[in-house]
Amino acid sequence: MILEAVMLPVKPGLESDFEAAFKKASKIISSMDGYLSHELHKCIEVQGKYLLFVRWETLESHTVGFRNSPEFQE
């Protein structure tokens, strides 16, 4: 299993828009081959900071399968 950890900065005031867009993105991510699970956490200390964890079966599932897919562009 591979754990991808990404810090996602969001412009202050746009958090609600980001969270709505992420719900759509979650459906895309979770449909990919090799996807296991994901979690999105909002930082309580810094406004506009989120931490995303995505678990993949293999590194290639993330780097080749997901990153090179047309769905990634969405």
C-alpha positions in Angstrom: 0.0 0.0 0.0 1.2 3.5 -0.8 0.0 6.5 1.2 -0.1 9.8 -0.7 -0.1 12.9 1.6 -0.8 16.3 0.0 -1.1 19.7 1.7 -3.8 21.7 -0.2 -3.8 25.5 0.4 -7.1 27.2 -0.4 -7.6 30.9 -0.6 -9.3 32.3 2.4 -13.0 32.6 1.8 -13.1 29.9 -0.8 -13.2 26.9 1.5 -16.9 26.1 0.8 -16.2 26.2 -2.9 -13.2 23.9 -2.5 -15.1 21.5 -0.3 -18.0 21.3 -2.9 -15.5 20.8 -5.7 -13.6 18.1 -3.7 -16.8 16.1 -3.4 -16.9 15.8 -7.1 -13.2 15.0 -7.3 -13.6 12.3 -4.6 -15.9 10.4 -7.0 -13.2 10.5 -9.7 -10.4 9.5 -7.4 -12.3 6.6 -5.9 -13.2 5.2 -9.3 -9.6 4.7 -10.3 -7.9 1.3 -10.5 -5.7 0.7 -7.5 -7.6 3.2 -5.3 -8.1 2.0 -1.7 -9.4 5.0 0.3 -8.9 8.7 1.0 -9.4 11.3 3.8 -9.6 15.0 3.6 -8.8 17.0 6.8 -9.3 20.7 7.4 -6.6 22.3 9.6 -8.1 24.0 12.6 -5.0 26.2 13.2 -4.5 27.7 9.8 -7.4 29.0 7.7 -7.5 27.5 4.2 -5.2 24.6 4.8 -6.3 21.0 4.1 -4.5 17.7 4.3 -5.4 15.0 1.9 -4.4 11.3 2.4 -5.0 8.8 -0.5 -4.2 5.2 -0.2 -3.2 3.3 -3.4 -2.5 -0.4 -4.0 0.8 0.5 -5.7 2.9 3.5 -6.6 2.1 2.9 -10.2 -1.6 3.1 -9.4 -1.1 6.7 -8.4 1.8 7.9 -10.6 0.9 6.2 -13.9 -2.8 5.1 -13.6 -4.2 8.2 -11.9 -1.8 11.0 -12.9 -1.8 10.0 -16.5 -5.5 9.5 -16.8 -8.0 11.8 -18.6 -9.9 11.8 -15.3 -7.0 13.5 -13.5 -7.4 16.6 -15.8 -11.0 16.9 -14.5 
